[in-house]
Amino acid sequence: MTRTKIQTSICTIILSFCLIIPLQAQESNVGNWLIYIGNKKLNSRWNLHNEIQYRNYNAIGDLEQLLLRTGLGYTFNEGKNNALIGYGYIHSENYLDNSESSISVKEHRIFQQFTAVSLIGIVKLQHRYRFEQRFVEQDFKQRFRYFLSLNVPVFTKKYQMIYLSAYNEIFIKTEASVFDRNRLYGGVGYKINKNIKVEIGYMNQFYETRNRSQLNLITFLNF
């Protein structure tokens, strides 16, 4: 089998997997997330992570959440692993049940994470384990998250690349009802050069009793 056929087969499998569960959902409201993810290398080992997410209930203008996140990371194992500790500020506008009114909720979050990257043929795999301590108004909560992503190049030319991306992330609470949510995503990306890439995709979030769909526009920038 040629490399082109292998790439086509893998891409078809990934996209099919990402669409199966959203199509089964009973109700869905499409929102929009605008995401910036930046990384600044301090040296060969240490890095600064910075992130801004502007989330809307609709296409744009109806704010759901503003998320600001930063952290200090340490890379080892020939660049395959990264351990990071960070802080996040989250401002949410939560709608009240059966109402058009919303309330503002502010959250301060401390988190620790470990990331592992590997290659299986042309497929790039990333595992991310994150543990969060959340100060939501007057409440203290904790949560564990596991993230698995796949990146498959479709076209490459020097530093440029067109690729397909997919991930699944599950959120587990430390409370009696442990399941918090699950995120399933599929998209396509364009690596402009070795420092900049952009990605657009569809994500579905599954809660205990409902689900929500999001269109994501993501910019990655390495300094």
FENFEN-V943405 format. One record per residue. PSI is psi in radians with two decimals (none if undefined). NEAR is the number of other C-alpha atoms within 10 Angstrom. Layout:
# FENFEN-V943405
psi=PSI near=NEAR
psi=PSI near=NEAR
This chain:
# FENFEN-V943405
psi=2.33 near=5
psi=2.86 near=6
psi=-0.67 near=9
psi=-0.74 near=10
psi=-0.66 near=10
psi=-0.79 near=12
psi=-0.76 near=17
psi=-0.72 near=12
psi=-0.79 near=11
psi=-0.75 near=15
psi=-0.72 near=20
psi=-0.75 near=12
psi=-0.80 near=10
psi=-0.83 near=20
psi=-0.66 near=16
psi=-0.76 near=12
psi=-0.69 near=15
psi=-0.36 near=21
psi=-0.32 near=16
psi=-0.95 near=10
psi=-0.77 near=12
psi=-0.62 near=21
psi=-0.37 near=11
psi=-0.18 near=8
psi=2.55 near=14
psi=-0.64 near=8
psi=2.52 near=11
psi=2.40 near=16
psi=2.18 near=11
psi=2.19 near=16
psi=-3.01 near=22
psi=2.29 near=23
psi=2.21 near=25
psi=2.13 near=17
psi=2.32 near=18
psi=2.26 near=17
psi=2.11 near=16
psi=2.69 near=17
psi=2.22 near=19
psi=2.03 near=15
psi=2.12 near=15
psi=-0.67 near=13
psi=-2.85 near=9
psi=-0.29 near=11
psi=-0.77 near=13
psi=2.55 near=16
psi=2.70 near=19
psi=2.23 near=17
psi=2.40 near=18
psi=2.56 near=19
psi=2.41 near=17
psi=2.27 near=17
psi=2.19 near=18
psi=1.87 near=17
psi=2.34 near=24
psi=2.60 near=21
psi=-0.54 near=19
psi=-2.74 near=17
psi=-0.82 near=14
psi=2.58 near=14
psi=-0.41 near=10
psi=1.56 near=13
psi=2.22 near=19
psi=-0.79 near=21
psi=2.45 near=20
psi=2.13 near=18
psi=2.20 near=16
psi=2.23 near=17
psi=2.46 near=19
psi=2.83 near=21
psi=2.87 near=19
psi=2.20 near=18
psi=2.75 near=22
psi=2.15 near=19
psi=2.42 near=19
psi=-3.08 near=13
psi=0.86 near=8
psi=0.65 near=8
psi=0.06 near=12
psi=-0.36 near=13
psi=2.59 near=17
psi=2.26 near=19
psi=2.33 near=18
psi=2.48 near=20
psi=2.40 near=17
psi=3.14 near=18
psi=2.51 near=18
psi=2.51 near=19
psi=2.27 near=18
psi=2.16 near=16
psi=2.08 near=18
psi=2.55 near=18
psi=1.78 near=18
psi=2.18 near=14
psi=2.43 near=13
psi=2.66 near=10
psi=2.31 near=8
psi=0.68 near=6
psi=2.72 near=7
psi=0.06 near=7
psi=2.60 near=10
psi=2.77 near=13
psi=2.58 near=9
psi=2.32 near=12
psi=2.25 near=13
psi=2.43 near=15
psi=2.38 near=17
psi=2.35 near=17
psi=2.31 near=18
psi=2.44 near=18
psi=2.69 near=20
psi=2.40 near=18
psi=2.70 near=19
psi=2.27 near=18
psi=2.38 near=17
psi=2.30 near=17
psi=2.42 near=14
psi=2.87 near=12
psi=2.34 near=12
psi=1.71 near=7
psi=-2.14 near=7
psi=-0.07 near=14
psi=2.19 near=17
psi=2.14 near=15
psi=2.44 near=17
psi=2.22 near=18
psi=2.32 near=17
psi=2.22 near=18
psi=2.15 near=16
psi=2.33 near=18
psi=2.22 near=18
psi=2.43 near=19
psi=2.02 near=16
psi=2.17 near=19
psi=1.62 near=16
psi=1.80 near=15
psi=-2.00 near=11
psi=0.00 near=7
psi=2.60 near=8
psi=2.22 near=12
psi=2.75 near=13
psi=2.66 near=16
psi=2.50 near=18
psi=2.44 near=19
psi=2.38 near=18
psi=2.24 near=17
psi=2.23 near=18
psi=2.15 near=17
psi=2.69 near=19
psi=2.36 near=17
psi=2.22 near=21
psi=2.01 near=22
psi=2.38 near=18
psi=-0.65 near=16
psi=2.31 near=13
psi=2.51 near=12
psi=1.82 near=9
psi=-2.04 near=7
psi=-0.15 near=11
psi=2.62 near=15
psi=2.44 near=17
psi=2.29 near=19
psi=2.79 near=18
psi=2.51 near=25
psi=2.49 near=24
psi=2.56 near=23
psi=2.80 near=20
psi=2.36 near=18
psi=2.25 near=18
psi=2.45 near=17
psi=2.22 near=18
psi=2.22 near=17
psi=2.84 near=16
psi=0.46 near=12
psi=-3.13 near=11
psi=-0.79 near=6
psi=1.70 near=9
psi=-0.54 near=12
psi=2.20 near=15
psi=-1.03 near=17
psi=2.98 near=17
psi=2.39 near=19
psi=2.27 near=18
psi=2.25 near=23
psi=2.53 near=25
psi=2.39 near=23
psi=-3.11 near=21
psi=2.47 near=18
psi=2.80 near=22
psi=2.04 near=19
psi=1.93 near=19
psi=-0.78 near=13
psi=-2.95 near=12
psi=-0.20 near=12
psi=-0.30 near=13
psi=2.34 near=16
psi=2.65 near=18
psi=2.66 near=17
psi=2.48 near=19
psi=2.43 near=18
psi=3.11 near=18
psi=2.33 near=22
psi=2.50 near=26
psi=2.28 near=26
psi=2.27 near=19
psi=2.14 near=20
psi=-3.02 near=14
psi=-0.66 near=10
psi=-0.03 near=5
psi=3.06 near=12
psi=2.73 near=19
psi=2.52 near=18
psi=2.53 near=23
psi=2.50 near=22
psi=2.18 near=21
psi=2.31 near=19
psi=2.05 near=18
psi=2.38 near=17
psi=2.24 near=18
psi=2.31 near=16
psi=2.15 near=15
psi=2.24 near=13
psi=none near=11
